């Protein structure tokens, strides 16, 4: 490799990507490829700029679940909103089970009419997926009955269900505090090791054992130790963040994208998995966290008396966790705004309901047969539709993301400039003012300004968006007539863009400032302009105003 500062990679689309230190370095590398090394004509695309996507809604604890007897009789009324017309609490033959018998007084029709008015229509969210699978409820006091059990749907919750209604999950999206996001970015190697260890433990039989060889045992022990250190670091960051975050450090299911990103999937309940079967009691199981899976410990669940789960249950939970985590990885890898990775987002998994639609085994007349029937009903595990569950988790996470005030995240350069002359007026003072003008036009922010002792040279530290850095050196040299030196640019951090990419003027003041509609020539909404540019580059659909003036233009001169 002639230049050690150049990184060559292959994108997911099969294109070769050339990463350099800056615009000038990139131009020089392309020129060397054409004239010195390859000596062929190379088709070069415009510079690719990476953005990220995040949300602004802070995390909030879910409200306590309270049984509402009146809602138990409206399974059919709520099913049209939740499952697309099929009753959630209905049995396999289409009839409603014992849930309707709980309501007393007024009749089932009156209770159904009253509860139907209380259940709002799901909000329309632009996510690929059928309305029968994803439903978003913006109300924080909505009670949704499912299989005879009621639970609250808090603000921003999304219900996702498989087409056969066997698995239903409830997920929310929240913005991570800055301290936790920085800790996740710094612990990428430990998270990658923990993810690899959890995958190895799952492949060895649902976390029941490790590899047989000495080398694999040593690698598993090293990965477990790295996962333990990462867990301790993240636990300290979660504790410093306060609020709802300290108890969630032990409940991290996965980090994404690619198992080591600044986004997490968290189980908000100690036993988020609920098994609902016909003719049997409901059970709750403990979903193994990332740290438990990395330590290759057998996941434990608790029924009514806290018994240790069998190997079959551990394998079943490992398969369920793998499907949920895979859908989470797909959602964090490509966001719904412009297909960029997510940044600083926590997906709170409130509950996973698995419904066993199979009929219970027939019960005998004696006590032994009844006990055997109850034991068989308690230990039966329904089959998991992993192929249908993964896209449902992905679409549910994307819908929850869009419901939590999405924003674009752009990269920032730390810029160091030197400008000769003082601020006392004259030519030198004008050049310094022109330098500030160049920074202001490119949305730069001056951090500090110091004067070198014994000289009239000012040293300026500023922050400049990476997307605005192309052509910055030439513009600076022309505007200041060479008084300002070439900028030294170094990546600093990621910052959330304050503009809403889906902003539409509504008030008179907004229409006066931005125009009647969001159109192509509107440059004030910078976030939308960058989002449309990335979507165009990736071949994604973009809303464009093709016809600007709906009037026929007459260019022929009139006869006088």
Secondary structure, DSSP 8 states (H G I E B T S, - for coil): ---TT-EEEE-TTS-EEEE-SSHHHHHHHHHHIIIIIS-S-----------EEEE--B----------GGGGG-HHHHHHHHTSSS-TTB-TTS-B-GGGGG--SSHHHHHHHHHHHHS---B----SS-TTTEEEE--TTEEEEETTEEEEE-TTEEEEE-TTSSEEEEEEEEE--HHHHHHHHHTHHHHHHHHHHHHHHHHTTSSS---SSHHHHHHHHHHHHHHHHHHHHHHHHHHHH-TT-GGGGGGEEEEESTTSSSEEEEESSTT-EEEEETTS--EEE----HHHHHTT-----BSSS-----HHHHHHHHHHHHHHHHHHHHHHHS-TTTS--B-SEEEEEEEEEEEE-S------SSHHHHHHHHHHHHH------HHHHHHHHHHHHHHHHHTT-EEEEEEEEEEEEEEES-SSSHHHHHHHHHHHHHHHHTT-EEEEEEE-TTSSEEEEEEEEEGGG-TTHHHHHHHHTTT-B---EEEEEEEEE--S-TT----SHHHHHHH-SS--TT--S-HHHHHHHHHHHHTT------S-S--S----S----
